[in-house]
Amino acid sequence: KWKGEGTTPNLESIVIGRCYEYIRIVNPSVGEKNCTKIWEAFKKAFMNKDPCNILPSDYELFINLSLHTIPPNKSLFWENNHLLVTSYSDRTRRYMPLCDTLIGSFGDFLNWCGQANDTGFNYDSCPTTEECENNAVETFWKIASITYAKQSSGAIYVMLNGSAIGGAYPVKGFFADYEVPNFQKDRISQIEIWVMDDIGGPDLDSCGRGSVQILEERLKTMGYDITCIDNYKSVLLLKCLDYLNHPDCSIVSSAPSTQKGLVSSD
Ligand code: ENP
């Protein structure tokens, strides 16, 4: 019926497993949580309802039950960099983007929807954002983004993609629409933007240019202390793992201890 993919098979097992893994192994500092109860609250948000009419308030109990603090200087916002952010954050060890919070772990890489007058999931298809914006997944990320932005403090990091077709900073997107407006000005010391180009990809946007300039100006007008870095070295090193000899990765290949150098005996 719908154009989008259906509910991820075994959703309940995945999500309850992720929840216990999160509170026991990934981030035990969140304290005791009842993952079964959180799952019930999550399900209640969209089950047995019109899949195109799910509102942020439907997830309220779920959010309240799964909320935990985000340490200062650990927030990482992003657009068009999902897999890079997942590896770079290293499951909260380096940074704590929304997908590395307990709330985010209920949605990351997953899909779900229910149907009106039916207590089951729709495993066949779910509405896309084009079909209706108030679908279960879109609304989930909306309320999760708002909550995450409100809790973020200290230095804030933003990873953008300078090779993204629609611009590194989409002026309509979760970051622009639900995160920036919910920053708590008095708790944020500075904002650092990293614009990462694809290796061998086009340099469409960069600091001070195009859509990044629009973001920089927006944040400055709001009174924030902004730094913008093109191809931030630490993230570039990670991107270059698979492109050691590419000219864009000369930062890696020109290093004195190249593999060749290490094995050669003369
Ligand atoms: P995309 O379109 O690059 O990537 C969407 C993928 O990232 C989906 O697999 C989605 O999970 C997962 N994801 C993880 N965190 C978020 C998220 N936080 N979010 C939407 N999807 C998320 O990402 P977007 O749409 O541009 O969203 C990026 C936003 O995430 C930024 O605002 C960033 O600051 C924020 P699933 O369940 O849909 O398969 C908020 C919205 O953290």
Residues whose N, C-alpha, C, O or C-beta is under 5 A from the ligand:
A	BS01	ENP	L76 F77 W78 E79 N80 N81 H82 L98 C99 G107 D108 F109 L110 N111 W141 S145 F174 F175
